[in-house]
């Protein structure tokens, strides 16, 4: 950057580039995977119940927000452009329903209850499967469409911000 460059350019250069919708969702996939790995390490090491409980709660919130933005924004748009591949969108909804069921169960439990760790572990396996399908089949198909993934990325980021600011229902 030269000394003659306007300050506005310096500010813009310091801001991270906007991610498109698929980049944003893939980054969230990595974040959730890291949380599941951390949870598994805690569980394997006999970690404190309150630590596992907090991490499980964080996982559930992250997944609830992620699934909601996908279902509100990405999947309806995908259905309009993937007319020959509607089954891929249908399967994503079904996978979300399975994950939501486990999330609901986990949220009503405490870490000292039987099956708590197992349910978090199985949720992680469901999510891992779902992520692999999205990233290897679904997202590549979306990249080849006319969807404005940059604008959708902004929409997803804004909706996620809204959802994260809302109190979680009891």
PyMOL commands that set and color helices and strands:
alter all, ss='L'
color gray80, all
select helices_A, chain A and resi 7-14+21-44+49-81+83-107+116-143+149-165
alter helices_A, ss='H'
color red, helices_A
deselect
rebuild
show_as cartoon
